Amino acid sequence: MSAPLDGRRVLVVEDESLVAMLLETILEDMGCTPVGPASNIDDGMAMATDGQHLDAALLDVNVAGRQVFPVAQALKDRGIPFVFSTGYGEGGLPDEWRGQATIQKPFTEAAVRDALMKAMGVELA
């Protein structure tokens, strides 16, 4: 039986290398293919808009001192679900992004999996 996230391509936008490596490991453990990670907004924007197939994205809200919302908007425009990660939880998001799937740092593998599955509309097995 394959896991519900097997083979999913997930963009990672995260500027802290240890967190990015942790996310890559978590994604690989779930059977996903990590894309990136992008460590700044410009790289994240390029990866979000270059036309490559993405199933979802994990977006750190504050990337190298810039907010990730332009990348989030580009993904939203392409219909690609995403999850914000932030030290402040959903309460740290601007009003227009409230209600978006959000995980709070430090996060667990289960939190990442559940948020991704919810964002992608995948049923929990």
ABEGO torsion letter per residue (X at the ends): XBBAABGBBBBBBBABAAAAAAAAAAAAAAGBBBBOBBABAAAAAAAAAAGBBBABBBBBABBGGBBAAAAAAAAAAAGBBBBBBBAAEAAABBAAABGBBBBBOBBBAAAAAAAAAAAAGBBBX
